[in-house]
Amino acid sequence: MSARPSPSRLVRALPFPYRAPTRPRGVAPLPAGRAVGSAFATEWARRYPARLARLALVEAVMRPTVAVLAPPRRQGLDLLDGLEGPAIFAANHHSHVDTPLLLTSLPEPWRHRVFVGAAADYFFGNRIAGTASALVLNAVPIERTKISRSSADRAAELIDAGWSMLIFPEGGRSPDGWGQPFRPGAAYLAIRGNVPVVPVHLAGTGRVLAKGARRPARAATTVTFGRPIHPEPDDDTRRLAARVERAVAELADVATTDWWSARRRAHAGETPGLGGPDAAGWRRAWALGERSGARRRSRRRWPDLG
């Protein structure tokens, strides 16, 4: 009595198209496609079942967690009145809590129609992390170590389809509490898609979960939205990126001092940059402490109107 053939042998015996076609001899095999990093597929995260699951996660899990861990004070939402269609929300970046804080602070209709530009090497380094990032944050992989046309094209296609974007132009979290130079990615996408950039400043998130911290600590935070910046006909990516960085710096100045003094400095072109003093590490830490405490020590001064 002959032995019954194994299932794997039966599958191999099936003709095309029930199994993969054979490769002719002498033809080199194609390189195996990468399933992680910038090649991670995220289209499924914008289909209805995933969007429904993400809505439940954002409203039932993420929002209460942020309210307890990093209770936010939201400012400048009135500046978004009249803004229609997709936009690029560009913010400074100090902590992993920045993304959930900003996602839960976005008003409708952007909150559930936004995707996050996330570092391909960090959030999509393996299948588990990539799947979680795509599902919970609607993240798409963005190359931050090199210029990638595929990353830019993917983001541009989503913006053209009506999705807004949340991005941190610094490319990574601050290592010492001060800002880093803005990269031109957000500006490039704004010009390419002809959509506005909304500058956003996040304050206090470094106290919640700074880079290198092992466990979070509860602290109050502030989310300040600025006036949308529309690309001008003569803008290039560097000029627009500089305008966005300057707008976020002006919001930071308001958050750490007072509105009147900050506006006077902005009018005079004397707004302090996000990068802090060009000095030794101890001096930068000292200046950061002075800056964070300036609002508590200073008294609000109003203009003398006679």
Buried (B, 14 or more C-beta within 10 A) or exposed (E): EEEEEEEEEEEEEEEEEEEEEEEEEEEEEEEEEEEBBBEBEBEEBBEEEBBEEBEEBBEEEBBEBBEEBBEBEBBBEEBBEEBEEBBBBBBBBBBBBBBBBBBBBBEEEBBBBBBBBBBBBEBBBEEEBBBEBBBBBBBBBBBBEEEBEEBBEBBBEBBEEEBBBBBBBBBEBBEBBBBBBBBBBBBBBBBBBEBBBBBBBBBBBBBBBBBEEEEBEEBEBBBBBBBBBEBEEEBEBEBBBBBBBBBBBBBBBBBBBBEEBBBEBBEEEEBBBBBBEEEEEEEBBEBBEEBBEBBEEEEEEEEEEE
